[in-house]
Amino acid sequence: MGSLSGWAESALSLATLGGRGLWSVNPRPVADRLFCVHRDPCGRRCLRPEDQAHARLGFRSALMHPIRGAWKGAMEHAAELFPGEVRLWTVSCDEVNPDALASLYAALAQEEQAKADRFHFARDRIVYIVAHAMLRRLLTAHTAAPIRFCRNPWGKPELDAPGNRLRFSLTHTRGLAACAVARDHDVGVDAEALNAAVDTYAIAESNFAPAEIAQLRAMSDAERTIGFYRLWTLKEAFIKAVGGGLSMPLVQFAFTLDPLRFACAPGLAIDPGTWRFHEQSVGRSHRLAVALCVAGGAGLTLRHESRDIPGLCRIFRAPAASEV
C-alpha cells in the first residue's frame, strides 16, 4: 500500500470507504516526460529544443523529417514503441475540408462507413470519420498485420491479430478526435469539450467518489468547470485502459488534483502504483487525459502530435479499406 503522505491530512480525506479502511494510493502517477512537436523557422516539424536532448534518435529523426513524399519512410524510424511509451495524436475537427474528409472516409471499413452514414448531425459524423481513420493510420505505422478489430467481453475494441502486442484507445467529442497507442501496456484516452452549462454537481453525485465531490465544492465558480472535466477525463481514461466498462464502479477509485494523486478502494483489484497518468488542455475548449498501466515502477513517456484534418491526410496516403 502506498503512503498517503499529506493527502490523508487534507480536507479531502479519502481515508475510509464504507468503514473498510485505507485506500491504496499512488503518490506519483504523473507522466515522466512529455514530448511535443512544433515547427521550426523553415516550417519543418521538430521537437522543442528542450526535448531534443532527451528524445530517442529514431523518434527524433522521424519528427524532424520534412513533410513530403518521404514522410512514410521517416515514420518507419518512429514505428517502434518502447516500454512505457504512448503515442498520442489529436486532430481538430473545427475546420472541415470536404476533399480531405472524403479521403479519410474512403480509408474506413464498410461497417465503419455504414455507421458514419447513420449519424444524424454532421458534426458527429465528422469526428467519427476522423477518429477511426486516424486510428487506422496510427496502427498501420506500428504493425504490418491487417487492421481488423474484435472486442473483449466488456466491449473494448482490440486488434484481431495473432500475437498482437499493440494496445490502443480512441476518443472523440465535439470538435476533437484523439487516439493513443502503446505496446504491451493497457492504455486509455478520453477527451471532452468544455461546457460551462453542465450541472457538474449532479453528474459528480452519481459518478464521483466523495473525495472528488469535496474537491469540486472547495473550488471557486471559475475553477469548477475545469476541475470537473479534469476529474472526468482522468476517470474515463482509466476505465478505458482497464477495459472493464461499467463493471467497475466509478466511486471506488478517485483522483486528487494539484498535485495529481490516484487511489483505489480496498475491494478493487487494482494496484495504484502500476498506473501513470497525463492530463492537459487541448486548445481553449477541450480537456484530455491519458492512463497507462505499467509494471516495475516504469515511467510514462508521451509523444504528442496535434493536427488538423488536412494535416492528417498528408501524413499517409489514404488507403482503401481493403488494404487495411
N, C-alpha and C positions, 0 to 999 in steps of 0.2 A: 504494500500500500504506500502510495506517495505521501509526502509530507504536506499537511495543509498550510504550513507556514503562516503568514499573516492573514491569509484568506479567511481562516476559521474565526479570526478575531474581528472580522469586518461585520458591518450591519447585514451583509447578505446571508451569512450563516447557513451553509448547506450541511451542517454537522449531522443532522438526523433526517431520516425519511421514514415516516410511519413508525418511529421508535426502533428502527432496525440498525442503528449505529452509523459510523462514519462512512462517507462516500469515498471511493477511490479517486485520487486526484492526480492529474498530470500537471506539475507546476510549470513546465516549459514546453508547450506544444506548438510553438510557432515555427515558421519556416526559417531555416538557417541562412539561405541565400536566395535572393530574387534577382533574376537577370531580365532586363527589359531591352527592347530593341528600339532604336531611333534612327534618324537619317543624318549622315554626315553632310558637310557643306556641298559635296558633289551629288547629293541625293541618294547615296548608297546606304543600304540598311546595315547597321552595325550595332555592337554593344556599346553601352555607355562606357566612357573611358575608365571609370572606377571599377567596372565589372571585367574589363578585358584581361586583367592580370589573373583573375580567378577562373576564367572560362576554360573549359577543356578545348583543346586545339580543334577537334573535329567540329564541334558546335560553332566555335568562333569563325572558322573558315567558311562555314556554310552561311552564317548570318551576314558576313562582310562581303559575300559574293554579290555583285550587282544583279538586279532583277533583269534577266534577259533569257535567251533560249537555253543557256547552260544552267539555269537555276535548278533544274531537276537533278543534274549531276552534282551540284553543290549540296543539295539536300541529302544525297546519299552519305555524305560525311556526318550528317547530323542524325542518321537513322537509328543509331544505337542509343538505347535508353539505359542509363546507369542506375544502380541501386539508389532508391530514394529520390529519383528524378521524375519530375512531372512536366510534360509539355502542355501548355495551355494556350489555346487560340481563342480570341474573342473577335467577333465580327459585328460591326454596327450595321443595323438594318434600316436606318432612318432615311437614307437616300438610295433609291432603287433604280438601277439601270436595267431596263427591260431585256436587253440582249444578254447581259451578264446573268440575270435571273433565269432566263431560258436555258443558258448553258449549264447552270447548276441543276436545274430541273431535269435536264437530259442525263445527268450523272446518277440519278436515283434509280433504284429498282422499281419494278412495276407496281408492287404493293405500296411503296412509299409515294409514288406519283399518284396512285389512287387515293391515298389518304390525304395528300396535299390538296387534291381536287375537291375533297369534301368539306374543306374549311369554308365557313360562311363569310368570314371577314378576310379581306385581302392581307391585312397586317399579320394575321395569324398564319396564313398560308405562306407568306414570305419568310417569316422567321423559321418555320418548319423546314422549308426547302433549303434555306441557307445552313441551318444546323446539321441536317442529315447529309448534305453534300460535303460540308466541311469535315464531318466525322469520317466519311469515306476517304477523303484526300489525306487526312492526317494518319489514318490507319494504314493506307497504302504506302506511306513513307517508312513504315516500320515493319511491314510483313509482305512476303511475296505470295502468301496464301490468298485465295479468293475471299472477298469480303462478303461473308454470309453471317447472319445473326441467328441466335437462339435465345431462349430466356431461361433463367433459373426458376426454381419452384415458386419464388415470390414475384416473378415477373421482371427481374432485372435483365436487360439485354447483355449478351456476351457474344464474342466471336465464336462461330461454329467451325472450328478448325482443330485437327489433331495436334496435341502438344501445344496448344495456344498458351502463351505466357503474357499476352497483352491484356491490360485492363483499361477500361475507358469509362467516361461518364459524359453525358450530354445534357445541356440545359438551354432553354430558350424562353424569353419573356418579351414583352413589348419593346421592340427596338433593338434587341441584342440577342445574339446566339453565342454560346461558348462550349468548348469541348476540351476535356483533359484526358491525357493518355499516359500510362505508366506501364512498367514491365514487372511482373511478379508481385506487385503491391496493389491491393484494392484502393481505388481512388473514387472520389465523388466531387462533383462541382455543382453549385447552384448559383443562379443569378436572378435578381428581382429588380423590376422597375420601381423606383420610389414613388409612393403615393401618399401624400400628407393627409388625404381624406380617409385613409384606412383607420378603423377603430382598433388601435393597437391593443388596448386593454382587453377587448372582447376576444380577440384571437389569442392573446397571451394566456388568458384564463383557461382556455381549452387545450393549449398546446405547450405551454412553457412550464418549467419547474418553478417551485416557489421562489428560489433564489433569483431566477431570471426575471420574474414578475417584480420582485423587490427592486432590482436594478432599474427597471423602467419607471417605477414610481418615484425613484430618487432622482431621475433626470428632469431637467427643465423641459418646458414645452418645445423649445427649439432643438433640443438634443434627442427627444424621444423617438421621432420618426426614424432617424438614422440608427439609433440604438436598437430599435425593434428589428429593422431589416438586417443589421449586423448579426443579431442573435438568430433570426430566422434562417438566413443563408448558411450560417455555420451548422445549425441543426439539420437542415435539409441536405447539405453536402455530406455530413456524417451518415445520415440514413441511407443516402445513395451509395456511399462507399461500402457500408455493411451489407447492403443488398437484401435486407430482410423486409423491406417495405413497412407497412403499418403494423407488422408483428412486434415491433419494438416500440414500447410506449414512449412518447416524446418527453413525458415528465420524469423519466428515470435517468436522464443524463442532462447535464447543464453546463453552460459556459458562463464565465465572467469576462468582462472586458477591461482592458487598460490597467494592468497587463492581462493578456489572454490566458485563461485557465480552463481546464476541462475536467469534469468529474462525472463519475457513474455511481448509481445506486448499488448496494451490495448484491442484490439479486440479479444484476445484469452481468452476463458472462463476457465482459469487456475489460481489457487491461488498458486504462487510460495512458499508460506510459508508452504504448506502441503506436500512438496516434500523433500526427503532426497536422497543423492547420495553417492556412494562409487566407487572409481576407483583404479586400481592397475596394475602393470606389472605381467604377468604370465610367469616366466622364462625370457629368454632374447629376445624372438621373438614374444610375444603377449601382447596386451593391453586388459583390461576388465573393464567394468563399470556396476554398478547396480543402478537402480532407484526404489524408493518405495514411494507410496503415503500414507501419514499418516494423522491423524487428531489430533486436540487439542495440537499441539506442541510436540507430541511424537517423540522420537528419533528413530534411526536405529541401531539395533544390528545385526551384520553379523557373521554367523557361517560358516567358510570356510573350506572345506576338499579338498585336492588335491590328485589325484590318477593316476595310470596308468591302462591299460586295465585289466591285471591280478588282480590287486588290487580291481577293481570294481567288478569283478566276485566273489571275495572271500567274499564280504560283505553279499550278499544274495544268496541263491540257485537260479539259473536261472529258473524262472517258464516258463512253456509252455504258449503260447499266450492265450489259452483257460481258463487259471486260472486267467488272469487279464483282 
